[in-house]
Amino acid sequence: MIIIYFSQSGTTKAAAEQLHSVLNVPIYQIEPVKAYPADFSELAEVTKLEVAKQVQPDLKRMAIDLPEDHKIILGFPTWRHQPPMLIERFFAVNDLKGQQIFPFTTSSDDLIGKSLPFLNDWAGQAQATIGNGGTLNSQTEIERFAKEVISVDQD
Ligand SMILES: Cc1cc2nc3c(=O)[nH]c(=O)nc-3n(C[C@H](O)[C@H](O)[C@H](O)COP(=O)(O)O)c2cc1C
């Protein structure tokens, strides 16, 4: 199992690091080639255009191998009620065939359910599957998700 995440302003990163310390599995941050603007209104504009034009931003080359047990925890912020388009890129450029992906998001209020239709679509095209997900906006949810993933891992 591995934790792979994208985080723009650090919240998803903090949740991913907590999972990492509980689960004791490798952790890897995916990054866009071209950094997103730090300014909120510029970022809002860029992300709006990405969705409108269905742009998948390029990612820095992954410096890791995907896990042999085929289990990936994938974290991202919810942007515009869905995963960032960069996550679609992640599905498009990696060989994820047979991987089971446990998604989590951090958000201001949207639950992971908002992102699931997108993830299921992208995973389907990559011949991967989406497993249990979480909205890790609280300590309680981080702990619940960690326990859930541990129990799946022991199946
Ligand atoms: C451009 C942008 C769009 C966002 N859209 C949503 C949204 O649709 N729903 C939501 O609940 N939160 C939304 N948020 C809030 C982020 O999901 C939240 O702050 C998240 O924890 C940021 O994670 P990060 O620090 O790892 O980047 C948005 C934030 C940004 C910057």
The ligand as an SDF file (V2000), in Angstrom:
LIG
                    3D

 31 33  0  0  0  0  0  0  0  0999 V2000
   -9.9330   26.8350   -6.2500 C   0  0  0  0  0  0  0  0  0  0  0  0
  -10.5730   26.1900   -5.0540 C   0  0  0  0  0  0  0  0  0  0  0  0
  -11.8090   25.5830   -5.1990 C   0  0  0  0  0  0  0  0  0  0  0  0
  -12.4050   24.9560   -4.0950 C   0  0  0  0  0  0  0  0  0  0  0  0
  -13.6200   24.3530   -4.2750 N   0  0  0  0  0  0  0  0  0  0  0  0
  -14.2050   23.7220   -3.2230 C   0  0  0  0  0  0  0  0  0  0  0  0
  -15.4690   23.0650   -3.3780 C   0  0  0  0  0  0  0  0  0  0  0  0
  -16.0650   23.0340   -4.4560 O   0  0  0  0  0  0  0  0  0  0  0  0
  -16.0090   22.4610   -2.2870 N   0  0  0  0  0  0  0  0  0  0  0  0
  -15.3910   22.4440   -1.0620 C   0  0  0  0  0  0  0  0  0  0  0  0
  -15.9330   21.8580   -0.1230 O   0  0  0  0  0  0  0  0  0  0  0  0
  -14.1890   23.0600   -0.8730 N   0  0  0  0  0  0  0  0  0  0  0  0
  -13.5860   23.6980   -1.9320 C   0  0  0  0  0  0  0  0  0  0  0  0
  -12.3650   24.3170   -1.7610 N   0  0  0  0  0  0  0  0  0  0  0  0
  -11.6990   24.2370   -0.4550 C   0  0  0  0  0  0  0  0  0  0  0  0
  -10.5830   23.1930   -0.4540 C   0  0  0  0  0  0  0  0  0  0  0  0
  -11.0730   21.9260   -0.8550 O   0  0  0  0  0  0  0  0  0  0  0  0
   -9.9750   23.0260    0.9560 C   0  0  0  0  0  0  0  0  0  0  0  0
   -9.5000   24.2540    1.4170 O   0  0  0  0  0  0  0  0  0  0  0  0
   -8.8760   21.9700    0.9710 C   0  0  0  0  0  0  0  0  0  0  0  0
   -8.7230   21.4610    2.2850 O   0  0  0  0  0  0  0  0  0  0  0  0
   -7.5230   22.5110    0.4830 C   0  0  0  0  0  0  0  0  0  0  0  0
   -6.5770   21.4660    0.5020 O   0  0  0  0  0  0  0  0  0  0  0  0
   -4.9890   21.7280    0.3060 P   0  0  0  0  0  0  0  0  0  0  0  0
   -4.5590   22.6720    1.4200 O   0  0  0  0  0  0  0  0  0  0  0  0
   -4.3790   20.3970    0.4650 O   0  0  0  0  0  0  0  0  0  0  0  0
   -4.7840   22.3200   -1.0390 O   0  0  0  0  0  0  0  0  0  0  0  0
  -11.7610   24.9480   -2.8370 C   0  0  0  0  0  0  0  0  0  0  0  0
  -10.5170   25.5900   -2.7080 C   0  0  0  0  0  0  0  0  0  0  0  0
   -9.9280   26.1880   -3.7940 C   0  0  0  0  0  0  0  0  0  0  0  0
   -8.5960   26.8590   -3.6220 C   0  0  0  0  0  0  0  0  0  0  0  0
  1  2  1  0
  2  3  1  0
  2 30  2  0
  3  4  2  0
  4  5  1  0
  4 28  1  0
  5  6  2  0
  6  7  1  0
  6 13  1  0
  7  8  2  0
  7  9  1  0
  9 10  1  0
 10 11  2  0
 10 12  1  0
 12 13  2  0
 13 14  1  0
 14 15  1  0
 14 28  1  0
 15 16  1  0
 16 17  1  0
 16 18  1  0
 18 19  1  0
 18 20  1  0
 20 21  1  0
 20 22  1  0
 22 23  1  0
 23 24  1  0
 24 25  2  0
 24 26  1  0
 24 27  1  0
 28 29  2  0
 29 30  1  0
 30 31  1  0
M  END
$$$$
